[in-house]
């Protein structure tokens, strides 16, 4: 049994699967697969892979975009001043998956075009990739 590129035993080595095959053929075989794209500003977009052009622009359908936004920290004295002035506002825009310093925002899109110049990483599930490319 060969090793995966992540060092775990089992499955086929992705480099062996893709050796000798042209990129175009591989891209055609993964059309319709769920992929996760990471952009240079930290956002991620996950959806079904529909197409790619020569500039590496990707089009995805049924997209979930996730972005991490820093929370605003206010000094307790500032909050007391706002409360005393009667101008307190609702700042409860918090997601359950957030940590103390960031809030995670998620939005659903029917389709999205991801500019190739902003792509940092594109991920495909290893099992699905090997299954589709090997056939």
N, C-alpha and C positions, 0 to 999 in steps of 0.2 A: 504494500500500500504506500502511496506517495504522500508527502506532506503538503498541507496547504501553505500558502504564503504567510498565514498568521501563526504558523508553528504548530498547529493542532493536527493530530493524526486523523486520517479518514478523508474520503472525498478525493477529487482530482485536483492536481496543481493547476491553477488558472493559467500560468505561463505555458504549461504543456498543451492545454486546450487551445489556446490562441496561437501557438506556434505554427507558422506556415499558412495561416488564414489571413485574408485581407481584412482591413478595418471596415470596409464597406459591407462586407458579408456579415460580419459580427454585428454591426449596427442594425442591419436589416432584421437579424434574428432576435434582437432584444426590443424591437418595436412593440409597444403595448405593455412592456414590463413596468412595474413600479420602480421609480428611481428617486433618490434623494439628492438634491443639489444644495451645496453650501456656497453662499455668495461672499464677496469680499467685505461686506458690511456686517457679517455675522448672521444674516437671515438664512433660514433653510426653507426650501420648497420641495414638497414631496408630492408626486403624482405619476400618472401614466405617461410614458415617453411616446410622443406622437411623431416628432420629426426633428431634424438637425440640418443646419445649412453649412456652407463652407466657412463661415465665420464663427462656428461653434455655438450659434444661437440655438437654444432648445425650446421646443414647444411641448408643454405638459397639459394634460386634462385632469379634472377632478383634483385640483391642487389644494394642499394645506400649507400655508405660509406661516412660519413661526419666527418671531423676532423677540429679542431680549432687550428690554429698555431699563436703564438705570432708574431707580426710584429717587424721588426728590426727598431729601432729608431736611426737616425743619427743626430749628432750635425750639425747645420747650417754651422759651420766653416769647418767641414769635407766635407760637400757637396760642398762648395765653392772651396776647395782644389782639389777635384776630377774634378769639372767643369773646373777649370783653367788648369789642366794637360791634358785636352782633353780626359779623360778616363771615362767619364760619361756613365753609363749603364742604361738599361731600368729596372726599379723596379716597373712596373705597373701591378703586378700580384695581383689585388685586386678584390674581389667578392662584389657584391652589398649588400649581407646580412652581411657584416663585420661591426665591430665596430672600434673605433679608435685604440685599442690595439691588435686586433686579426683579422685574415683573415680566412674565412671559405673555405675549399677545399672539393670538392665533386667528387667522382668517381663512375662509374657504373661498376658492375661486373656481369657476367652471373651466377656465383655461388661462394659461400664463405663458408669456414668452420670456425666457431667461437669457439675457444678453451674454454671449460668450466671453466678452471682455471682463465680466464681473464674476465668472465662475471660478471657484477655488477648488472644488472637489465634486465629483459625481459618483454616487454609490449605487450599486445594484446588489440585491441579495445574492450571495455566492451560490446557493443551491439552484436558484432559478437561472442564474447566468450559465452555470455549468450544464444544466439540463437543456437549455435552449441552444447553446453553442455546440454541444456535443452531438445533437440530433441532426 
